[in-house]
Structures are given as C-alpha cells and as structure tokens.
Amino acid sequence: MNKDKIKNYSNKFLYLILAVLTILFGGATFYYYVEKLSYIDALYFSAATMTTVGYGDITPKTGLGRIFAMVQVTISIIIFLYSVYTLIYFIKSRNKPKLKKVYS
C-alpha cells in the first residue's frame, strides 16, 4: 500500500475521532443547558447514549432532550458503522493475498 493511501486512511480516522468527540462534548453541552444536568452527568449521559448502553439512571426530562437523544444515537451508530467499514476496508486493502503459481 502506498503512502498516499495510508495518509488518506489516517485522515479518515482522524476525522472520525473528531466527529465522535464533537458529538460527545456537543451532546454533553446540550444536556447541560437543556436538561440542567451537571457537566459530568451530562458527559456521562452523552457517552451512555452514544454507545446505546442506556443505563436508565439519567434520562432526558424534556421533549427536546428526548428528540436530541434519538438523533444522537442515530448519528453515533452511523459513525460507528462507517468506522468499522473503513477499518475493514483498510485492513483488506493492506493485506491482499499473494497468489502462488501452481505448476501442474
């Protein structure tokens, strides 16, 4: 695999990490202001929502908070699936099987 492809995948992974962090801290900030949670609780709830764990100890109380949680889960799942797809594609393109000559 050439250096340009590796750099391209490195950039994709960097953007995916930035997207996850943006959703995590953006969600925490949203829950802090809208749901009136402490920032630590808001961050905890945002992480639990993104990972679809949903412990149930903290739940959104407002309609806007519930709608945001649904959108956050959907976006998080899409980003996770795209990350897995990108990782698998990177591994497959890096480890192409070498064909052996078969003599008869």
Secondary structure by P-SEA (a helix, b strand, c coil): ccaaaaaaaaaaaaaaaaaaaaaaaaaaaaaaccccccaaaaaaaaaaaaacccccccccccaaaaaaaaaaaaaaaaaaaaaaaaaaaaaaaaccbbbbbbcc
